[in-house]
């Protein structure tokens, strides 16, 4: 994640926002007070929320683990 100062962000707001959308990559902005915030697209934020939901859902994680285990047990069909 790229990091810039709040002054850089303010001076080229449009350019940085276009970069966030074009690259689908969040941007960290450091404040003079020592704090910081992150700019990301709404689509990226929604994907992050969905990922967190899955990771925090024990039942879904168990289903994923069982699916991976089943997949890994299947014999390989390499070499045709």
N, C-alpha and C positions, 0 to 999 in steps of 0.2 A: 504494500500500500504506500503510495506516495504521500509525503507530508510537506505542507507549506505553511507559511505564516498567515495570519488573518489579514495582514496588509496585502500580501500577494493575492489572496483570494478576493478581497474587495476590489483590488485594482483590475482584475481580469475575471470577474464573476462569470460572465457569459462563456468565456473560453474554457474555464474550469468545469462548468456545468456540462458543456458539450463534450468535454473529455470524459467525464464520468459516464455519460450515456453511451458514447461511442465505444469506449474500451470495456464497459461493464465492470469497472474497477472502482472501488470506493476511494475517497480522498480524505485524508486526515488534515484538519486545519487546527493549528496551534494558536491559542489566544495569548495575549500579552500577560494575562493573569496567571498563566501556567496551566490552565485548563485546555481542553481540546474538544472538537466535535468531528463527526464523520459525515460526509456527504455521499449518498448512494442513491441510485434510481429506485423508484417505487417497485419496479419489477424485481430488482435484486433484493430489496428488503422483504418482499413477500416470499421469495424463494428461501431466504434465510429463516423466516418464521416457520415455513413448512418443514424445513430440515430440523429445526429445534423441536417442533411438535413431534416428529417421528422419533428423534433421539430420546425424547423424554417419555415416550409411550412404551411402557414395558412390553405390552402385548405385541405391538408392531415390531419391536426389536427382536422378540422371540420368534416371530413369524419369519423375519428376514434371516435370522441365524439358522432356522430349520431349513429354509429354502436353500441357503448356501451349502449347508451340510448335505442335503439331498443332491444338489448339483455336483458336488465334489465326489460323491459316491458313484455316480454314473460312469460306466466304462468309457474310455476315450475311443472315438471313432477315427483316430488319425490313421492315415495311410490307406484309407478306403477300402 
